[in-house]
Every structure is written in structure tokens, then in C-alpha cells.
Amino acid sequence: MTAKNIDVLLVGGGVMSATLGMLLKQLDPAMTITLVERLDHVAHESTDGWNNAGTGHAGYCELNYTPEDTDGNITIDRALAINASFEVTLQFWSYLVEQKILPEPPAFINPTPHQSFVWGEKDTEFLRRRHQLLSAHHLFADMQFSDSAAQISEWMPLVMNQRDPKEAVAATRVDFGSDVDFGSLTRSMVKHLEKTDNFDLWLSHSVNSLKKSKRGHWRVAVEDEKTGEEKMLNAKFVFLGAGGGSLPLLQKSHIDESEGYGGFPVSGQWLVCKNPDVVSQHHSKVYGKAPTGAPPMSVPHLDTRIINGEPALLFGPFAGFTTKFLKKGSVFDLFSSVKPYNVAPMMAVGRDNMDLTRYLIAESFQSHKDRVASLRNFFPQAEEKNWKLQDAGMRVQIIKKDAQGHGKLEFGTEIVAAKDGTLAALLGASPGASTAVQAMIDVLERCFKDRISSPEWQARMKELVPSYGQSLIKDAELLKQVRSRTLGTLQLRR
């Protein structure tokens, strides 16, 4: 069988593959790239607007990014890193908008204040200290805090309406937060890529095998889901950006770096309201604290969403137990991912996280009435009839060996790359899509070392992301410059 020779194979039609493809085409328009997606259109799994929170994750409202230890110490390092990464993403999107590669910003991103809301004396004091720590840093200098019911009522009237006036409450707010329709964004990027030379999109195609050739390239067998025909690709570089499907594909590659990795799948659901009388009363994303024992992805939040131009309110997510790695996956995904080299870490995680497993199973059996009761913590007047349950995307949390060779469960994202730089995979979930540009720059730096260190690519990267090679965490003046540009270009100033 004759194989097609290409420079880059992107597996998975989500925001990660689209972002990497866009970066590579901006750096080298002559590069030959093929994107393979097993479904009949792109951005239909985790990237689809209804399958994720749509939050431009910047650490403004997500309390799980600033954990508190048993001694009451709050750590803000992760929030700083995520905020700086999102600023990198905003810079690249701004460039694409300025170049007319992406449509006008409201087609994929809209200004939506990011707010945290807590109640009770203990959590109120936590939020106060969190604000003091974050607002002292230039990345979060615009964050506001209030424990005044009157002020919070102005910020989030639907949340405060008919709440007990004696209850201690507190909130923080950043006005220039965002709601992102990652599905529309990804489809726009892929649409542009299709117009470029040397780019092919193969829909309804799945990867059957990956094998390293003697030349050091990847020989990849791809099956046409509609005809059953098998095609061969010879790729110099392979990126596995298939969401929950990345782990099984990484295992098929048999690279040394894949050993020890496993996956813990978590399903999700939202309560969705499209009643315009209700939707019109809420114009922000309001995040609270996760229940005890809940995974970080289950931090409850009440969100303004604009998906495919349609406004709605979402509340959740409600996590659940599943054995699927993808929404349109197989119930055997978890079992088939168990290998001799990861069975010990996976068993250790299962043993050490029984509380989490019980929590997920209990979540799965909640009634509609139970879910609306949780919603009433954020919207006291919520009526069951206005809210419908909708499935979200699947998330596969990372299981990996720790320093002692045991297993641990990770809730972030991680890039696994072959030591020779010919293959990379993105594993994990939150913050995911919001930091896609920084994550894909990391892929470039690890897998295209010679080219990205060249003067040509260095200069081009500075055009695409003006802060490239510098620290937004350390340089307040640089942040001021890039944030002023991105907020204006992406129309995020209110």
C-alpha cells in the first residue's frame, strides 16, 4: 500500500489540534499537514460549546486554582500560571482577528464578568484572604472584593434575590472575564486551514495503529469509517490531541514515555435554562467552592453562555462515574487502557480515591429535584420547569507514577513527548482549551527545537505572541501592554 508522506499528522479535530495546526502554518506555510478526525465534523467532542464550561480560565473565579492547606495557607502559584497562559492565548487570538483569519470576536468570545461567590463565615474569610493575596499581584490587580449584600446584589442580582439577609456572603469580581465558544472558535480555525496549501482534513477517519519506521518517521494506519478503506500516512511528527482518546493512541505508539500513564474517566452534565426571562437576569460566570470529596472539575458555577449565537444559562457540572473515554466512545475504554505497566498505579489510585468514586456514583443517581436543590444555592428562586439536564463532554483525568512508583491522580493537563521529538500527546482536562496556545507552544519548544530556536521562527513567534520568551508573571509593564491590546481587539472591555 502506497503511503502519503507528510510533515505533521494531527489526530483529533478539537481546539488543541486546530491551535497547533494554526501555529505551524503561521510559522511555515509550506508545511504539509493532515488533520484526522473520527467523527463527521470537527469540534464535536470536548471542544463543542455544550460539552465544556466555556470559561476563559484565567484563575479569576476558579477557587480550586488557589488551594488552602490544613493550616489555612492559600497558594496562588497555579492561578498566576494559568492567568499568564490565558493571556498568551488571548494574544494569539488577537493576532488572528487582526489578520482577518478569525471572524469578529463576538462569534467566539464575549465579555462576561468572572465572579466568585461564597457563603458562611469560614468561606467568606477564605475569599477575603484569597483576594488579598491575588490582588497584590499585577495579574489580578483589577479584582474587586465585597462582603456587602447590597454590592453583591448589583453584581449578581439573580443569585442574591430573596437570600437570607443574615447570611454571611462574599464575592470577588473581574469585569473583563470572558465566555468562549470553543466549538465555533475551532471550526473557524479549521475552516481557514482548509484554505491553505498543503493542508488536508480527513473526517470520519480513525487511527488504527502507529509504528515507528527505520527512518524515524511514523507509519500510521488510518481507516475510513464510511468505506472501511485503510490508508497509510508517513508522518515526521504526530500530535495526539484527541481528548479522552489520546491515552489509547499514546499507548499504541509504545514510546517509552507512555509507560505508567493511565486514565480516570469522569462524565459530566449541566442544568440548562433557555427561558429568556431568566437568562436576561444573569450576565456573568459565578463560581463557588466544590463540595467535600468532589473533583476540581465539579466546582459548581452558574454561567452566562453564548453558544452558536444563542444565549443560555448553565449550572453544574454534575460529575458522574463512567468507563467511557469519549462521549461517543465505548464502555470498554477504561478496561482496554489497563496495561501491565500501568495496572499498579491505576489500582493504587482506585484504592486511595474510594471517596471520589463513591461521590461520582452518588452524583450519577441524583434526581432532577436534587440537582435543582444544588442550583438554589446560587439561584434561590430557581424553578424546576425552567431547567433541563444535558450531557457534557467526558474528561479523562491523568493517572501516573509518583516518585515512589505508586499511582497518583492528576487534575491538570500534561504533555507527554517522545525523547526524539517525533510524537507528542496532550493528556488531562482543566484548564485545557483556555491555555491551548501556551500548551502548543510547549509542544513546539519540545518537538521542533531546532526550528523554533532559529531567528526566523523566533521573530515570527514575537509577531504571533508579543510576550513570547518573556514572563508576564514577573513583568508588570509587559502585561499592561499586551492586556490593553487584547481587551481592545477581542472587545472584552465593558
N, C-alpha and C positions, 0 to 999 in steps of 0.2 A: 504494500500500500504506500503510495506516494504521500509524503508528509509536507505540510506547508511550513516554511521557515519564517519565523517572526522574531522580533526583538523582545516583546513583552506579551505575556498572557495574563489577563486579569480575570479571575474567577469570582463570579458573583456580581450582580447588577445593582449593588447598593451604593450608598454615598461614599464609602471608602474607596472602592474601585474607581468610581467616577472621578473622585478627587485626585487619586494618583494618576489616572489617565490624563486628566486636565493639566496637572503639573508637568508631566513628562512631555506632553505635546507643546506646552509653552516653552519648555527648555530645549526641545529638539523636535521640530515639526516633521522631520524626515523619519522619525522612529516608527517602526511597524508594530501596531498594537492590535490584539484581538481581545474583545471582552465576551466572555461566555456566561450566559445566564440560563438556568434550567427552567425557569418559568417563561411564559409567553410575553412578558414585558418587564421592564426594569423597575426597581424600587417598589417591589410588591411584598417583600417580607418585612424585616425590622425597620427599613427606611420609610415605608409607607406612612403617610401622615397619621393614620388612625392606629398605627402599631407602636407609636412611641410618644413620649411626653411632649415633644415639640418645643421643649425648653432650650433656649440658647444657654447651655450650662456654663455659668461664669462664677459660681460659688456665692452669688448674691443672696439667694434664698434657701439653698440646699443645706440644711443643718447637719446632714451626715458628713459633709466635707470638712466640718470643724468638730471633730470628736472631743468628748470630755472624758478624762480618765477617772478612776475611782477616788482620786484625791481632789477632783474638781478642776484640774488643769485643762484648759482648752487649747488644742493645737490647730493653728491656721495654715500650716505649710501647704497642705493639699489644696486648700481653697485658693491660695496665691498661685500655685502652679496651674490649676485649672483655669483661673481667670486669665492668666498670661497666655495660655494656649488658645483660649477662645478669642482673645484679641488678635492672635496670629490668623485664625480662621476668618475673622471679620476683615482683616487687611486683604486677604486673597479674594474674598467675595467682592470687596470694594473695587479691586483691580478689574475683575471680570465684568462688573457692572459698568465701570468707566469705559471699558473696551467694547461695550455692547454685546459681549458674549453671553451674559446673563440678562434676563428681562429686567424691567423696573422692579425695585426691591419689594413692593407690596405683593408681587406674585409669589414670593417665597419667604419673606421675613417682614414682621410687623412689630412696631414698638408696643411693648407690653410690660408694664412695671413688674419688677420681681420683688415679692414681699414674703417675709417670714412671719408666722403668727403662732403664738403660744398662749396658754392659759395656766393659771396656778402659780403660786409664789415661787416654787422651785424653778420651773421652766422660764418664768419671767426674769428671774435673776440670771439664769444661764444666758438668755438672749441679750440682756444688758451687757454682761461681760464679753460676750462674743462680739457685740457691736463695738465696744471699746477697743478690743484688740484689732479688729479688721479696719475700722475707720481711721486708725492711726497710721495705716499703710496707704501709700498714694493710689494703689489699685482700687481701694474701697473708700476713698475719701468722700465720695458723694453719697454714701449710705446714711440714711436717716433712721433714728430710733424714736419710739414713743411708747409710753405706758399710759397715755391718756385715752380713755374710751372715746372722747369726742374727736380727737385727732384720727384715731384708727377708724372711726366711723366714716370719716371723709375719705380715707384711703381705700377702705373695703366695706362699703355700706351693706352689701348683701350678707357679709359674714357677721357684722355687728348687730344687725336688726333683731330686736327682741332678745338679745343676750342678757343674762343676769347682770345687772349693773354693779353688784357687789363682787363679782368675779374678777380676780386679778388677771389682766391681759397685757400683752406687749407685742410690738411688731417692729420690723425694720422694712425699709423700702429703698429701692434704687429705681429711679424713674426711667432710665434708658435700658431696661431689660428688654428681652425680645421673645417673640413666639416664632418658631421656624417650621415651615412646612418642608421637611427634608425630602419628602417624596417629589414635590414639584421642583425643588432645587436640583435633585439628582436627574430627573427627566430632562431638565433644561441643559445640564452639563452634557449628558449623553447625546442629546439632540445636536448640540454643537460639535461634539467629537465625530459624529457620523458624517458631518460635512467636511471634515478634514481629510487630507490624503493619508493613505496607509493605515486607516482605522477600520476594523470590521466588528460588527455586533452580531453575535450568534445567539438568538433567542431560542428557547426550547431545546437547549443543548446541556448535557451534563457530563462532568468529568468522570470517567471510569477508572483511569489509572494514571500515575505519574512515575516515570522511571528515568533515572539519570543515565545519559549516554556516555560513551567513552570520550566524546569531545567536550563533555562538561555541560551540555545543554540538556533540557528536559524534554523527553519524548512523552507527549500527553495524548492519551486516547479519549476522544470526545464523542459522545453518542447523540445523534439527532433524536429527540424524544418523539417526534411525529412519524419519522420513517424507519427508525431503528438502525439507520446507517451509522457506521463508525468512521470517524475521521481522525487523522493524526496531525499533531502540531509539534514542531521542533521549536522550543522557546528558549532564548538565552536567559530569561528571567521570568519567574512565575510569582504572582501575588495572589494569595488566598484571602479574599475579602468577602466570604460567603456567610457572614454572621455565624449562626449556630452550626452551619455546615463546614466551617473552616477546620474544626478539630478533626473530623473524619478524613478530610482531604490531607491535612498535615500528617496524619498517621499513615496515609497511603504513600507519602513521599519517602518515608523511612529515613529522614535525616536524623542525625544523632541528637540534635537539639529538641526533637519532638518527644523524646523519651521522658516518661514521668508525668506528662500532662494528661489530665482527664477533664471531664466536664460535668457540672451540676446544673441540669436544666430547670428553669423556673418559668411557668406560664404567667400570663397577666390578663386582667380585664379592667375595663373602665365603666363607670356610670356616665352616660352621655345625655345631655339635655340640649335640645334644639328649639325649645319654646322661646320665641323672640322676646316675650315679656320678661322672662327670667334672664336670658342671655344678656339683655341690654343693661342689666343692673350690676354686671361684674366686668371689670376691664383690667385684669391683672392675673399673675400667677401667684398663688398663695400657698406656701409650703409650711407644713407643720413638722412635728417630731414623729419618728417611726415608733410603732408600738414595741414594747419589750419582746425580743426574740425575732423581730421581723428583719428580713434582709434589707440592706440600704436601698435597693430598687423599689421597696414598698413604702417609702416615705410618702405620707398622704399629702395630696395637693389638689387644689381647686383651680382650674386653669381656663382662662380665655384661650380659645383655639380658633384659627382661621385656616381651614384645610380645603384646598382647591377653591378658594374664594368664599367658602361657606363658614359663617361664624357658629360657634357652639361652645358649650361648657363641658369640661371633662373633670371627673373626680375619680381618684384612685391613686396608683393602681392597686388592684386586689390580686395578690400573688396566689399561685396555686402549684400543686405538685404535678409534674408531667414527666414522661420519659422521651418526649419528642425534643429534637434539637432545633426544629424549624416549625413554623406554623403549619406549613404544608409538608411536614416531614413524616417520619414513620415512628410508631410506638416502640420500635425496636432500636431506635437511635442510641439510647443510653447503653443498652446491653451490648450492642456491637462495638461500642467505643472502648469497652474493657479489654485491655491487653495485658500480657504478662508483666510489662514494665510499669504499668500504672495501677494495677489492681491493689497493691498495698496502700498507696496514697489515697485511692478512692475509698477503700474500706476504712481507713483512718478518719477521713472526712465524714463518712457516714456515721461512724461511731461517735465522733466528737461533736456532731451537729444534729443530734436527735431532736433537740428542742426546735431547731429550724424546720426539720422535716415534719414534725407534728404541727407546727404553726402553718406550714404550707398546705398540709392535708386539711386542717381545720378551715383555712381560708376557702378551699375548694368547695366545702359543703355549706358555706354561708347562704342564707336565703336573701331574696331581694330586700326584704324588710330589714335584715341585719346590715346589709350594705348601706341602705339609706340612713340607718341609725348612725353609722360612722360618718356619713356625709353631714349629718346635722351638727357634728362638732364644728364644722366650717360654715354651714348654712342652716341655722336653726329652723327656718321655715320651709325646708325642702319637702316637697310633696312627691310621694312615690310615683304617681302617674306621669310626672314630667321627666322621669329618668329611666333610660333603657340600658341594659347591660350589653356591652360589646367587647369581643375578644381583642386583646392587644397582641403584640408580637411575642415570640419566645426569646428568652435570654439564657445563654449558657455561661454560667459563672466558671471561672478557671479553678481547677484543682491542680496543684503542683507540689513537688517535693520541697520540704523545708530543709534547713541546714543539717538536721539530724536524719534526713532521708525519709521522714514521715510525710503525711499529706497535710496540706492546709488549703483552705478555701479563700480565693481572692475575689474581690468585688469590683476591681477596676478593669482596665484594658491593658493588654500586653502584646508586644510584637515579638514573635519568635522568628529568627532569621538563621538560615544556614550559614556556616562559617565562611563559605566561599562567596556569599552574597548572591547566589543564583535563585533563591526562593525565600519568601517571607510570608508570614501569616499573621493576621490580627485576631486575637482571642479576647473574650470577655465582653462586658457590657458598658455600664455607665463609667465616665460621661460620654463615651462613644462618639456619635456623629458630631457633636459640638466641637470636639478637638480633632476632627478629621484631618485638617490641614497640617497641624503640628505632628500628628501621628504619621502622616505620609511623608513629611519632611524627614522624620526619623528613619523611615524606610529608605529614602534616597541617600541619607548620610551613611547608612549601614550597608546598603547593597549597590550603590553607584558611587563609591568613594572617590575613585579617580576622576570621574566626570564632574561631580559636584564640587570638587576642590579646584577645578580649572577656573581660570579667570573669567571665561565666557559664562559658565554656569553661575559663578559667584555674582557677577554683575547682573545677570538675569534674575536671580533669586531676590536681589535687592529691589528690583522693579516690581516683582510679584508680591513680595512681603517686605516692606521697607525696614522693619525691625530685625530682619534676618541676621543672625550672628551676634545679636545684642540681647541684653536681659531687660525685659520690661518690669521684672520684679525689682531690679536694682536701679533702673534709670527712670526717674520721675518725669524728667523733661521729655524723654523719648515717648513715654506713654501719653503725655499730654498732646504731642504732635500727632501720633497715629490715631488716638481716640477721637480727636477733633475731626480728622478726615473721615474715619469710618462712620461715625454717628451722622455726619452730614450726607455722605454718599449713600448710605443704606437707609436714610430717612428715619433714624431711630430717635432723633430729638423730638420731644413732645411740645 
